[in-house]
Amino acid sequence: MAKTIISEGRTTNEAIEKGLKELNVSRKMVDIKVLENEDKRSFFSILAPRVVKVEMTLKEDTEEKTHEVKTKKEIVLTDKEQEKASENLEKFLEELKKELPEDTTYNIKKEKNAIYVDLNSPNLGFLIGFRGETLYAMQNILTAVAGKGIDNRVRVILDIEGYKAKREKTLEDLAEKVAKTVIRTRKSVKLEPMQAYERKIIHTKLQGNDKVETNSIGEEPYRRIVISLKK
């Protein structure tokens, strides 16, 4: 049976947004029925708080996809697969180095769940891009390169000049700062759109906070986090 919830808000859009946050899905993944419209108010209810109710039902294919994501198996590479992926990456990176600053070095670390690649040089900022956009695009390329000739799915984690560690510290500081603002003002705050990896940092940093909660809204690549007071 499809999951159905009733969501309330001062406007239809607010009620829908609250429902989407509760279900943790995008708008196109649910059927929406307005139960009480903000325009239909009687003279005697005009002074009462405005409440709009909407019924939201997960579409059947959405439930199946959600279940599939939850049951997805963790990647485990054999020693042979790790070696093959490493060889693929080394061959590619040796060619790439010819197009990069002369002092560029790289390191490949093999693990059963992922292959880690570090690129180092003071002059690789152009490979990081605005808030890591170029870095993540390159990570996708390396993932495709590493998987050549391997039946199993290979996951590559790329870092350049320790960018991810620096970015993680920046995001953790941001999470704490915004949480304090939400507690002080009692108003929710929407953060800028972020990569899934970056959103996870915010969620993890605040999951132990007993006063605020985090939820992701919107669709990629504009998916963002909302930090709000716990009910």
C-alpha positions as CSV (number, residue, x, y, z in Angstrom):
1,M,0.0,0.0,0.0
2,A,1.3,3.4,-1.0
3,K,2.5,5.7,1.9
4,T,0.2,8.7,2.6
5,I,0.7,11.6,5.0
6,I,-1.3,14.7,5.9
7,S,0.8,17.9,6.0
8,E,-0.2,21.3,7.3
9,G,1.0,24.8,6.7
10,R,-0.1,28.5,6.5
11,T,-0.1,28.2,2.7
12,T,-0.4,25.4,0.3
13,N,3.3,25.6,-0.7
14,E,4.4,25.6,2.9
15,A,2.3,22.5,3.6
16,I,3.7,20.8,0.5
17,E,7.3,21.7,1.5
18,K,6.8,20.3,5.0
19,G,5.4,17.1,3.5
20,L,8.3,16.7,1.1
21,K,10.8,17.1,3.9
22,E,9.0,14.5,6.0
23,L,9.0,12.0,3.1
24,N,12.5,13.1,2.0
25,V,11.4,13.1,-1.7
26,S,11.0,15.6,-4.6
27,R,7.7,17.0,-5.7
28,K,7.4,14.9,-8.8
29,M,7.6,11.7,-6.7
30,V,4.3,12.3,-4.9
31,D,0.6,12.8,-5.7
32,I,-0.8,15.9,-3.9
33,K,-4.4,16.6,-3.0
34,V,-5.4,19.8,-1.2
35,L,-7.8,19.0,1.6
36,E,-8.2,22.5,3.0
37,N,-7.5,25.5,0.9
38,E,-6.3,28.8,2.3
39,D,-8.8,30.7,0.2
40,K,-11.9,28.9,1.6
41,R,-12.3,30.6,5.0
42,S,-15.5,31.7,6.6
43,F,-16.2,35.0,8.3
44,F,-16.1,33.3,11.8
45,S,-12.7,31.7,11.1
46,I,-11.0,34.8,9.9
47,L,-9.3,35.5,13.2
48,A,-8.2,31.9,13.7
49,P,-4.7,30.8,12.6
50,R,-4.7,29.9,8.9
51,V,-4.1,26.2,8.3
52,V,-3.9,24.5,5.0
53,K,-3.9,20.7,4.8
54,V,-2.6,18.6,1.9
55,E,-2.6,14.8,1.4
56,M,0.6,13.5,-0.1
57,T,0.9,10.0,-1.4
58,L,4.1,8.4,-2.6
59,K,3.9,7.1,-6.2
60,E,4.3,3.3,-6.4
61,D,7.4,3.4,-8.5
62,T,8.9,5.9,-6.0
63,E,8.5,3.4,-3.2
64,E,10.2,0.7,-5.2
65,K,13.1,2.9,-6.1
66,T,13.4,4.0,-2.4
67,H,13.5,0.4,-1.4
68,E,16.2,-0.4,-4.0
69,V,18.4,2.4,-2.8
70,K,18.1,1.2,0.8
71,T,19.0,-2.4,-0.1
72,K,21.9,-1.5,-2.4
73,K,24.9,-3.7,-1.5
74,E,28.2,-2.1,-0.5
75,I,31.0,-2.3,-3.0
76,V,33.6,-4.9,-2.2
77,L,36.6,-5.2,-4.6
78,T,38.8,-8.3,-4.7
79,D,42.6,-7.9,-4.6
80,K,42.7,-8.6,-8.3
81,E,40.1,-5.9,-9.0
82,Q,41.9,-3.4,-6.8
83,E,45.2,-4.1,-8.7
84,K,43.5,-3.7,-12.1
85,A,41.8,-0.5,-11.1
86,S,45.1,0.9,-9.8
87,E,46.9,0.0,-13.0
88,N,44.2,1.7,-15.1
89,L,44.5,4.8,-13.0
90,E,48.3,4.9,-13.0
91,K,48.4,4.6,-16.8
92,F,45.9,7.5,-17.2
93,L,47.5,9.7,-14.6
94,E,51.0,9.3,-16.1
95,E,49.6,10.7,-19.4
96,L,47.7,13.4,-17.5
97,K,50.8,14.6,-15.7
98,K,52.3,15.6,-19.0
99,E,49.6,18.3,-19.2
100,L,49.9,19.5,-15.6
101,P,52.6,21.6,-13.8
102,E,56.0,19.8,-13.6
103,D,55.9,19.5,-9.9
104,T,52.6,17.5,-9.9
105,T,52.6,14.2,-8.0
106,Y,50.0,11.6,-7.3
107,N,49.3,8.8,-4.9
108,I,46.9,5.9,-5.3
109,K,45.6,4.0,-2.3
110,K,43.8,0.7,-2.8
111,E,41.0,-0.4,-0.5
112,K,38.2,-3.0,-0.9
113,N,35.5,-0.3,-0.9
114,A,37.2,2.4,-3.0
115,I,40.3,3.5,-4.7
116,Y,41.7,6.8,-3.3
117,V,43.7,9.2,-5.5
118,D,45.5,12.3,-4.3
119,L,46.9,14.9,-6.7
120,N,49.4,17.4,-5.3
121,S,50.9,20.6,-6.6
122,P,50.5,24.3,-5.5
123,N,49.2,25.1,-9.0
124,L,46.2,22.8,-9.4
125,G,43.5,25.2,-8.4
126,F,42.1,25.0,-11.9
127,L,41.4,21.3,-11.4
128,I,39.3,22.1,-8.2
129,G,37.1,24.7,-9.7
130,F,34.3,26.7,-8.0
131,R,33.5,24.8,-4.8
132,G,35.0,21.6,-6.2
133,E,32.8,21.4,-9.3
134,T,35.8,20.5,-11.6
135,L,37.2,18.2,-9.0
136,Y,34.0,16.1,-8.8
137,A,33.8,16.1,-12.6
138,M,37.3,14.7,-12.8
139,Q,36.5,12.2,-10.1
140,N,33.7,10.8,-12.3
141,I,36.2,10.5,-15.2
142,L,38.7,8.6,-13.0
143,T,35.9,6.3,-11.8
144,A,35.1,5.4,-15.5
145,V,38.9,4.9,-16.2
146,A,39.4,2.7,-13.1
147,G,36.5,0.4,-14.0
148,K,37.8,-0.6,-17.5
149,G,37.9,-4.4,-17.7
150,I,36.3,-4.9,-14.3
151,D,32.8,-6.4,-13.9
152,N,32.4,-4.9,-10.4
153,R,31.5,-1.3,-9.9
154,V,34.6,0.7,-8.9
155,R,34.4,3.8,-6.7
156,V,37.2,6.4,-7.0
157,I,37.6,9.1,-4.4
158,L,39.7,12.0,-5.6
159,D,41.3,14.8,-3.6
160,I,43.5,17.6,-4.8
161,E,45.9,19.5,-2.5
162,G,43.8,18.4,0.5
163,Y,40.9,20.4,-0.7
164,K,38.2,18.1,0.7
165,A,39.7,18.3,4.2
166,K,39.7,22.1,4.1
167,R,36.2,22.1,2.6
168,E,34.9,19.7,5.3
169,K,36.2,22.1,8.1
170,T,34.6,25.0,6.4
171,L,31.2,23.2,6.1
172,E,31.4,22.0,9.7
173,D,32.0,25.6,10.9
174,L,29.1,26.8,8.7
175,A,26.8,24.1,10.2
176,E,27.6,25.2,13.8
177,K,27.2,28.9,12.9
178,V,23.9,28.5,11.1
179,A,22.6,26.2,13.9
180,K,23.2,28.9,16.5
181,T,21.4,31.4,14.2
182,V,18.4,29.1,13.9
183,I,18.3,28.6,17.7
184,R,18.6,32.4,18.4
185,T,16.0,33.5,15.7
186,R,13.8,30.4,15.8
187,K,13.7,30.6,12.0
188,S,14.7,27.9,9.5
189,V,17.7,28.6,7.2
190,K,18.2,27.2,3.7
191,L,21.8,26.6,2.7
192,E,23.1,27.0,-0.8
193,P,22.9,23.9,-3.2
194,M,25.6,21.4,-2.4
195,Q,27.0,18.1,-3.7
196,A,25.7,15.0,-1.9
197,Y,29.1,14.5,-0.3
198,E,29.0,18.0,1.2
199,R,25.4,17.7,2.4
200,K,26.4,14.6,4.3
201,I,29.0,16.6,6.2
202,I,26.3,19.0,7.4
203,H,23.9,16.2,8.3
204,T,26.6,14.4,10.2
205,K,27.9,17.5,12.1
206,L,24.4,18.4,13.4
207,Q,22.9,14.9,13.9
208,G,23.8,15.0,17.6
209,N,22.4,18.5,18.1
210,D,19.3,18.2,20.4
211,K,17.8,21.6,19.3
212,V,18.0,21.6,15.5
213,E,17.4,19.2,12.6
214,T,18.5,19.0,9.0
215,N,16.5,18.0,5.9
216,S,17.4,18.0,2.2
217,I,15.0,19.5,-0.3
218,G,14.9,20.1,-4.0
219,E,16.3,18.1,-6.9
220,E,19.9,17.7,-8.2
221,P,21.9,19.8,-8.9
222,Y,20.0,22.3,-6.8
223,R,19.4,20.1,-3.8
224,R,20.1,21.9,-0.6
225,I,19.8,21.5,3.2
226,V,17.3,23.2,5.5
227,I,18.3,23.7,9.1
228,S,15.4,24.2,11.5
229,L,14.3,23.9,15.1
230,K,13.3,20.4,16.3
231,K,9.6,20.2,16.9
